[in-house]
């Protein structure tokens, strides 16, 4: 028969609003639904039963769980790939397409693959295509094209997503009967309870399942619970919200619309319920085969009649409730086949008996017959259940367009597993059951084994009480747990039936059938994890929610072991699909501006990243980059320049042990450093490798202001704290990088500029010599003055509170105008310092550079008892070192100019590389630093540098510094 | 349709003989015991049998084969390293990988995609040039490319300058590839077993027997076995195993996380790595995006995923490919990496005689599976450490003779 689905009259359809029709398109067709419909329910209401094509064989698929638990309803929504049609609400104008077809959804040429399944055994791609090797790229392209599901639109707009932090005393996940009771109980004494449910409406199974003959109880219980909830203002209800993972320390991502809430809960109650499990028989994936609970959801929530004539497959009393609901919805129930040989008397089956529906016990659906084109079910064939997973075909054939399966459940375990809870197999109920829970996590309802409604309600109250007990705030005595839990006898222990013609699917996402498992195990992939990985079972979109348990059952049967011995696979976050945009949010990436940032922009600076900071690379039009850098450098040499050095690290080290502390942290000696003087600092790690440098300025006996590199300061600071946690010296260490703004005023006119603005310090050469430091007032701002020489000219670093940085900059630029002051950027500074032979740590050093290699033996104190790296440096001093950092020059202008990191080559050997290079206008030649072999390091040695294109350029090793070797200019 | 599949389809006895043989009883002793049934241990076993005829070998795996980092890594294969020692070593691995499907008669889905290490800072551009120059010197195909090249080679990449870290250029390594990681472990296991190697899953080594400074046997949860030689290849648990053997390793075990998206139709061929953004991404043959970043910020012996990691990773992925915002993430996981101070592995001899080590694989172990297996097999069989492995000896740490690969290995695993 041909399947017919249609919309039912009220009172069915608790979620839809018939007053609000909504039109969207599916596969180019206009479809109408109502507000509250999901795409899947609206399609079924319009008698569109096939939604997508499967991954491997491109088989037609339709909704199976109506709860977002299967991959059958994956669709493309505009530019959004792989969305679940049974989870996404319809909106006016949505453009929806089915997935994974070549041709059309209706006529998919790749569906022919199903005919060749014997040639596509499990793991077929491991067994073929690689000989001859040259053909593999062709096959690979074919495989890639056929695989994959949705399409990415590379021009798609990056939509808006954001994040919010939440905190609560108790988080309850799941708004079914147990979750509602848990929230209510906890709210009696909790400050704030957050109740999260992924559905549009609270109530869980109370919204769709049937608990009594007339089908009235669910409504009564739901109304009672919702009324109680409304009276509790300290319960925050979040519907349409998915708790998508459980991370350490009760840290939960909640996804709602375009927002990711990050929730820290004191205690979490998981009332996540259970997944109804499919039954494996031939053609069990056809549209029209669905879970009993899916049929109930369609009828009750969306007023969709899921078919005209149904066969219900039962292994518990809930199935009879499904049959009753189908009858109430006007669906003819051809028969109920009950897998159980002797179904025990139960209220719903008794009720069904009165409706004259034939019940056939001890029988399963053996295969579904496909209607034309395999797009639906037209009949079922039955078989007698003879032993585990084996059934004997009978003559019976029932015409139907719907097969509703209610043969068992599995606890919705992912959140509990991710939180650290463990599950074990309970033979009595043929389901997993919780073995242990971590602290501050409670489980309630069917996930905790309480399947009967009374048991779930009671278990919820108990869980709410428990949640507050763990916070020592429980209300009253421990609630009693008395009701029969109802877990036994509701799950058929081996819901998988073999069929000689196969197509009896265990995993719908990946089209894995029983024989695929059997073959994989026969090939030796018997370990449950190997079986999963080889068959790709559970690795698809639904992550094994329906397929992992059957796979374990098959593996256990094959190995003749128990389920517990066979083991389970691991649950990993996220629980269900979460968009990359949700996780990314608004993508805040910290960026640090110095106090003078906007002055640089106003001056036309080209900014560059330096760690998190932005610094001026140079000022002016990028097209004239080289000329501008040269001009900036020249102005420092000839007049005066100003550079923003606020990004340099600043560390305040104060206390009676400050000098001793620096003695241990740095290679130089600081105990006898005079007050008012600065001294170079070089830091090595325990292996003797250079990791940072700067200067230490001693302003008082117990106070050093230490600078560090822009990119290194955070690590230096961490390392200082780490070491002093062990040394316990009497020092306070503070990272004051952001507290100060700093500039370097450098050039022969620097003193003249500063003198205009600084009246409370004697700036003369004798009173404030090179390497001196002073506290003084500059332009009315209290400042630290450092006479430094990084660029090799008379220079003052001026450090002021960051809030006054801009004022300082302005005052200096105005005062310097008459002396030709000009701002200079990082590039000019690099050239200037290179001329002076100063290294930049991490550019001229790498992860292995020692002070010996960098020719910095002068910075190593010989008589100190200890510093970090000392032992390594002493050992290395006795070894021959292979390389050395040297200065070089290239005077032959006809040669190509090497770039940084071009290699120094000798014969076939790499002996080093260029670390810094510049065309020095003040010197009229190319200068640079390079690592060379130790025996190439003598000044005068010629080295070969290989440049782009492979040509060799000759350079000469020279002694550094290149510029002003007597340092006369900086000591002016 | 490929011939192989027709053969399988028409064979009446399919699946015929087992690919992975049944687990035998433990013998009382073996010539060689390999501790750890990941890709490395299995590869070593395979080459011991194939290249050296050493077949009285047992591989002990406490879980299931390939279940550690072999099955958790993101399967990137490349040789664009920084040091001549590293480049030569990984280059041999790439060459072995290229012929591995045929060698193992098992398709490891080796897929040459091209590998881009994006540079967002001038420092990163310098490192790119350094690597390219060293690579070219040793005959490895690597090139520095600029923004214009990138526009052509990776048209979907966001090259806007209006982002936090604009892309300046990249190191392009055309031979960069991905493969199916499980298949590598299974292929080696299947073929090793075929030659008589015993693979014992569910067999945990709980102690070592050392007499006169030499290994004589191992204690397992299934009993004691004697051995002439032994090798540990246990990744994140290297330090624990070394402690059993009585020596210390300069290794910290740090978790490394990764994730995959739902499968998508192919749109991204190359492997894209960004050191500044701490991300890498490739699209596997099933269509899923495989994404990862740098290791967790602190050492731990555990494999728990964190929200923090995936939030940061996805934010940076969207900086490179903003159109992926609506793509759903499917799964997130973690492995334990054994990180060395110089970002290079530790292979070869140990202070215990006849006890060999294969560790320090940090985040770069998968790509070295064939070469490490082959050369460690040579080491064990001949007692001579080949020149290719010499630079990676354990004693290099006390000799201050490190192989500094941080610039090439810290993110672009």
HADDOCK unambig.tbl for C-alpha pairs under 7 A between the chains (distance, minus, plus):
assign (segid A and resid 80 and name CA) (segid B and resid 326 and name CA) 5.38 0.50 0.50
assign (segid A and resid 80 and name CA) (segid B and resid 327 and name CA) 6.64 0.50 0.50
assign (segid A and resid 81 and name CA) (segid B and resid 327 and name CA) 6.22 0.50 0.50
assign (segid A and resid 118 and name CA) (segid B and resid 9 and name CA) 4.99 0.50 0.50
assign (segid A and resid 119 and name CA) (segid B and resid 5 and name CA) 5.26 0.50 0.50
assign (segid A and resid 119 and name CA) (segid B and resid 6 and name CA) 5.76 0.50 0.50
assign (segid A and resid 119 and name CA) (segid B and resid 8 and name CA) 6.42 0.50 0.50
assign (segid A and resid 119 and name CA) (segid B and resid 9 and name CA) 4.20 0.50 0.50
assign (segid A and resid 120 and name CA) (segid B and resid 5 and name CA) 6.70 0.50 0.50
assign (segid A and resid 125 and name CA) (segid B and resid 107 and name CA) 6.75 0.50 0.50
assign (segid A and resid 126 and name CA) (segid B and resid 106 and name CA) 5.49 0.50 0.50
assign (segid A and resid 126 and name CA) (segid B and resid 107 and name CA) 4.27 0.50 0.50
assign (segid A and resid 126 and name CA) (segid B and resid 108 and name CA) 6.45 0.50 0.50
assign (segid A and resid 127 and name CA) (segid B and resid 4 and name CA) 6.68 0.50 0.50
assign (segid A and resid 127 and name CA) (segid B and resid 106 and name CA) 5.69 0.50 0.50
assign (segid A and resid 127 and name CA) (segid B and resid 107 and name CA) 5.96 0.50 0.50
assign (segid A and resid 128 and name CA) (segid B and resid 2 and name CA) 6.49 0.50 0.50
assign (segid A and resid 128 and name CA) (segid B and resid 4 and name CA) 4.99 0.50 0.50
assign (segid A and resid 128 and name CA) (segid B and resid 5 and name CA) 6.22 0.50 0.50
assign (segid A and resid 128 and name CA) (segid B and resid 107 and name CA) 6.54 0.50 0.50
assign (segid A and resid 129 and name CA) (segid B and resid 2 and name CA) 5.96 0.50 0.50
assign (segid A and resid 130 and name CA) (segid B and resid 101 and name CA) 6.38 0.50 0.50
assign (segid A and resid 130 and name CA) (segid B and resid 102 and name CA) 6.64 0.50 0.50
assign (segid A and resid 130 and name CA) (segid B and resid 107 and name CA) 5.96 0.50 0.50
assign (segid A and resid 131 and name CA) (segid B and resid 102 and name CA) 6.88 0.50 0.50
assign (segid A and resid 144 and name CA) (segid B and resid 266 and name CA) 6.41 0.50 0.50
assign (segid A and resid 144 and name CA) (segid B and resid 285 and name CA) 5.25 0.50 0.50
assign (segid A and resid 144 and name CA) (segid B and resid 286 and name CA) 6.20 0.50 0.50
assign (segid A and resid 144 and name CA) (segid B and resid 287 and name CA) 6.53 0.50 0.50
assign (segid A and resid 145 and name CA) (segid B and resid 265 and name CA) 6.38 0.50 0.50
assign (segid A and resid 145 and name CA) (segid B and resid 266 and name CA) 6.44 0.50 0.50
assign (segid A and resid 147 and name CA) (segid B and resid 265 and name CA) 6.87 0.50 0.50
assign (segid A and resid 147 and name CA) (segid B and resid 286 and name CA) 5.35 0.50 0.50
assign (segid A and resid 147 and name CA) (segid B and resid 287 and name CA) 6.21 0.50 0.50
assign (segid A and resid 148 and name CA) (segid B and resid 263 and name CA) 4.50 0.50 0.50
assign (segid A and resid 148 and name CA) (segid B and resid 264 and name CA) 4.21 0.50 0.50
assign (segid A and resid 148 and name CA) (segid B and resid 265 and name CA) 4.44 0.50 0.50
assign (segid A and resid 148 and name CA) (segid B and resid 286 and name CA) 5.65 0.50 0.50
assign (segid A and resid 148 and name CA) (segid B and resid 287 and name CA) 4.33 0.50 0.50
assign (segid A and resid 148 and name CA) (segid B and resid 288 and name CA) 6.99 0.50 0.50
assign (segid A and resid 149 and name CA) (segid B and resid 263 and name CA) 5.41 0.50 0.50
assign (segid A and resid 149 and name CA) (segid B and resid 264 and name CA) 4.77 0.50 0.50
assign (segid A and resid 149 and name CA) (segid B and resid 265 and name CA) 5.75 0.50 0.50
assign (segid A and resid 150 and name CA) (segid B and resid 264 and name CA) 4.96 0.50 0.50
assign (segid A and resid 150 and name CA) (segid B and resid 265 and name CA) 6.01 0.50 0.50
assign (segid A and resid 151 and name CA) (segid B and resid 264 and name CA) 5.70 0.50 0.50
assign (segid A and resid 151 and name CA) (segid B and resid 265 and name CA) 5.31 0.50 0.50
assign (segid A and resid 152 and name CA) (segid B and resid 264 and name CA) 6.91 0.50 0.50
assign (segid A and resid 153 and name CA) (segid B and resid 323 and name CA) 6.85 0.50 0.50
assign (segid A and resid 154 and name CA) (segid B and resid 156 and name CA) 6.56 0.50 0.50
assign (segid A and resid 154 and name CA) (segid B and resid 323 and name CA) 5.55 0.50 0.50
assign (segid A and resid 155 and name CA) (segid B and resid 323 and name CA) 6.29 0.50 0.50
assign (segid A and resid 156 and name CA) (segid B and resid 323 and name CA) 4.92 0.50 0.50
assign (segid A and resid 157 and name CA) (segid B and resid 323 and name CA) 6.00 0.50 0.50
assign (segid A and resid 158 and name CA) (segid B and resid 322 and name CA) 5.57 0.50 0.50
assign (segid A and resid 158 and name CA) (segid B and resid 323 and name CA) 5.60 0.50 0.50
assign (segid A and resid 158 and name CA) (segid B and resid 325 and name CA) 5.82 0.50 0.50
assign (segid A and resid 159 and name CA) (segid B and resid 325 and name CA) 6.98 0.50 0.50
assign (segid A and resid 247 and name CA) (segid B and resid 306 and name CA) 6.16 0.50 0.50
assign (segid A and resid 247 and name CA) (segid B and resid 307 and name CA) 6.76 0.50 0.50
assign (segid A and resid 519 and name CA) (segid B and resid 15 and name CA) 6.22 0.50 0.50
assign (segid A and resid 522 and name CA) (segid B and resid 18 and name CA) 6.16 0.50 0.50
assign (segid A and resid 523 and name CA) (segid B and resid 15 and name CA) 6.66 0.50 0.50
assign (segid A and resid 523 and name CA) (segid B and resid 17 and name CA) 6.82 0.50 0.50
assign (segid A and resid 523 and name CA) (segid B and resid 18 and name CA) 4.13 0.50 0.50
assign (segid A and resid 523 and name CA) (segid B and resid 19 and name CA) 4.93 0.50 0.50
assign (segid A and resid 523 and name CA) (segid B and resid 20 and name CA) 6.25 0.50 0.50
assign (segid A and resid 524 and name CA) (segid B and resid 18 and name CA) 5.64 0.50 0.50
assign (segid A and resid 524 and name CA) (segid B and resid 19 and name CA) 5.93 0.50 0.50
assign (segid A and resid 524 and name CA) (segid B and resid 20 and name CA) 4.60 0.50 0.50
assign (segid A and resid 524 and name CA) (segid B and resid 21 and name CA) 6.21 0.50 0.50
assign (segid A and resid 524 and name CA) (segid B and resid 22 and name CA) 6.93 0.50 0.50
assign (segid A and resid 527 and name CA) (segid B and resid 64 and name CA) 6.96 0.50 0.50
assign (segid A and resid 541 and name CA) (segid B and resid 262 and name CA) 6.34 0.50 0.50
assign (segid A and resid 541 and name CA) (segid B and resid 330 and name CA) 6.66 0.50 0.50
assign (segid A and resid 572 and name CA) (segid B and resid 331 and name CA) 6.26 0.50 0.50
assign (segid A and resid 572 and name CA) (segid B and resid 332 and name CA) 6.18 0.50 0.50
assign (segid A and resid 572 and name CA) (segid B and resid 333 and name CA) 6.50 0.50 0.50
assign (segid A and resid 573 and name CA) (segid B and resid 331 and name CA) 5.79 0.50 0.50
assign (segid A and resid 573 and name CA) (segid B and resid 332 and name CA) 5.62 0.50 0.50
assign (segid A and resid 574 and name CA) (segid B and resid 330 and name CA) 6.67 0.50 0.50
assign (segid A and resid 574 and name CA) (segid B and resid 331 and name CA) 5.93 0.50 0.50
assign (segid A and resid 574 and name CA) (segid B and resid 332 and name CA) 6.83 0.50 0.50
assign (segid A and resid 577 and name CA) (segid B and resid 328 and name CA) 5.28 0.50 0.50
assign (segid A and resid 577 and name CA) (segid B and resid 329 and name CA) 5.65 0.50 0.50
assign (segid A and resid 577 and name CA) (segid B and resid 330 and name CA) 5.72 0.50 0.50
assign (segid A and resid 578 and name CA) (segid B and resid 328 and name CA) 5.04 0.50 0.50
assign (segid A and resid 578 and name CA) (segid B and resid 329 and name CA) 5.45 0.50 0.50
assign (segid A and resid 579 and name CA) (segid B and resid 325 and name CA) 6.36 0.50 0.50
assign (segid A and resid 579 and name CA) (segid B and resid 326 and name CA) 5.25 0.50 0.50
assign (segid A and resid 579 and name CA) (segid B and resid 327 and name CA) 5.31 0.50 0.50
assign (segid A and resid 579 and name CA) (segid B and resid 328 and name CA) 4.15 0.50 0.50
assign (segid A and resid 579 and name CA) (segid B and resid 329 and name CA) 5.93 0.50 0.50
assign (segid A and resid 580 and name CA) (segid B and resid 314 and name CA) 5.79 0.50 0.50
assign (segid A and resid 580 and name CA) (segid B and resid 324 and name CA) 6.81 0.50 0.50
assign (segid A and resid 580 and name CA) (segid B and resid 325 and name CA) 5.01 0.50 0.50
assign (segid A and resid 580 and name CA) (segid B and resid 326 and name CA) 6.23 0.50 0.50
assign (segid A and resid 580 and name CA) (segid B and resid 327 and name CA) 5.82 0.50 0.50
assign (segid A and resid 580 and name CA) (segid B and resid 328 and name CA) 5.99 0.50 0.50
assign (segid A and resid 580 and name CA) (segid B and resid 329 and name CA) 6.28 0.50 0.50
assign (segid A and resid 581 and name CA) (segid B and resid 325 and name CA) 4.16 0.50 0.50
assign (segid A and resid 581 and name CA) (segid B and resid 326 and name CA) 6.11 0.50 0.50
assign (segid A and resid 583 and name CA) (segid B and resid 310 and name CA) 6.85 0.50 0.50
assign (segid A and resid 583 and name CA) (segid B and resid 311 and name CA) 4.69 0.50 0.50
assign (segid A and resid 583 and name CA) (segid B and resid 314 and name CA) 6.11 0.50 0.50
assign (segid A and resid 584 and name CA) (segid B and resid 311 and name CA) 5.24 0.50 0.50
assign (segid A and resid 584 and name CA) (segid B and resid 312 and name CA) 6.64 0.50 0.50
assign (segid A and resid 584 and name CA) (segid B and resid 314 and name CA) 4.95 0.50 0.50
assign (segid A and resid 584 and name CA) (segid B and resid 315 and name CA) 3.99 0.50 0.50
assign (segid A and resid 587 and name CA) (segid B and resid 315 and name CA) 4.93 0.50 0.50
assign (segid A and resid 609 and name CA) (segid B and resid 121 and name CA) 6.65 0.50 0.50
assign (segid A and resid 847 and name CA) (segid B and resid 404 and name CA) 6.34 0.50 0.50
assign (segid A and resid 848 and name CA) (segid B and resid 404 and name CA) 6.55 0.50 0.50
assign (segid A and resid 900 and name CA) (segid B and resid 126 and name CA) 6.26 0.50 0.50
assign (segid A and resid 901 and name CA) (segid B and resid 126 and name CA) 5.94 0.50 0.50
assign (segid A and resid 901 and name CA) (segid B and resid 129 and name CA) 5.91 0.50 0.50
assign (segid A and resid 901 and name CA) (segid B and resid 130 and name CA) 4.73 0.50 0.50
assign (segid A and resid 902 and name CA) (segid B and resid 130 and name CA) 6.46 0.50 0.50
assign (segid A and resid 902 and name CA) (segid B and resid 133 and name CA) 6.57 0.50 0.50
assign (segid A and resid 903 and name CA) (segid B and resid 133 and name CA) 6.67 0.50 0.50
